[in-house]
Amino acid sequence: MLKTAARLLKLLSLLQANRDRPGAELAELLGVTPRTVRRDVERLRELGYPVDAVQGTAGYRLGAGASLPPLLLDDEEAVAVAVGLRTAAGGSVTGIEETALRALTKLEQVLPPRLRYRVNAVQRATVRVGATGPAVSADTLMTIADACRRRERLRFDYSSPRRGNTLRSVEPHRLVNFERRWYLVAFDPERDDWRTFRVDRLVPRTPTGPRFAPRQPPHGDAATYVARTLSATAWPCQAVFTLHEPAEAVADRVWPGMGVVEAVDDRSCLLHLGAENPWALTWMITSVDADFTLVTGPPGLAEALRAHARRCLLAVPDSRTGSPSGEGQP
């Protein structure tokens, strides 16, 4: 009996790892005959697992049933799910915190001690800093995601700090989770342009509108479009610098939301930055740790860079004279 149960668990694991499995392959992997595989499949069906026969291949597929049967997870999968549920319980999506905690409680009850220790170790070693950002409704996210999948126009009430409350009708493209906030990237037919909307500021209206043909968002994909929009165009002071290194060499030094790197050639790239004032742009560009040249910027940025350079020179004594390196320089 124990041998049969172990074989059933292994069969279930094989079906979960790959949707389509020929019966002969399963028999070889389990070390049994195809007839035994057929009997084991029937046992899984009796336990509630929807195992379908695949026509033409004499194989099997684990399908979706009316209810969720028990899942078989390996050690790494179980730890990943537990950590993900802990993160979701403290995340920015309202309505799933309690559900995530219930699921986590059930999972931790059946985790073996060695895995429960690993999950708890991650929890004890992790500290959440700051707020998670504005909370959004899980139902709102599902409504938007469904409209994106169906390629149906989405109507919603939108609250903007500058324009107040407006009714919008757009072609939704993607949801982007960026810097602890949720954004909808969509094409606005009324304005004949792409727009980014804060999900926490919109309330969907149902039903959705007519279907639309998909469009290609600016800059290649939705994530890049949101990064460029938020890091540069949304700020009052904007600047462009040439970095004298290739784009791939500096990409890791530009954190999300700071700026957008644009490749030029194999020796240089452009960095688009946005900030509240020229002084903020100064520390941002110098933090990249690359030689750079100012291309365009707001009034006062060039002087801010010169003042910063003088300050740095005065901070380091000349090794020959003991005097500040910048002493006597204009």
Secondary structure, DSSP 8 states (H G I E B T S, - for coil): -HHHHHHHHHHHHHHHH-SEEEHHHHHHHHTS-HHHHHHHHHHHHHTT--EEEETTTTEEEE---SS-------HHHHHHHHHHHHHHHTSSEETSHHHHHHHHHHHHHHS-HHHHHHHHHHHHH----S---S-EEHHHHHHHHHHHHHTB-EEEEEEETTTEEEEEEEEEEEEEEETTEEEEEEEETTTTEEEEEEGGGEEEESS---B------GGGSHHHHHHHIIIIITSSEEEEEEESS-HHHHGGGS-TTTEEEEE-SSS-EEEEEEESSHHHHHHHHHTT-S-EEEEE--TTHHHHHHHHHHHHHHTSB-TTTSSBTTTT--
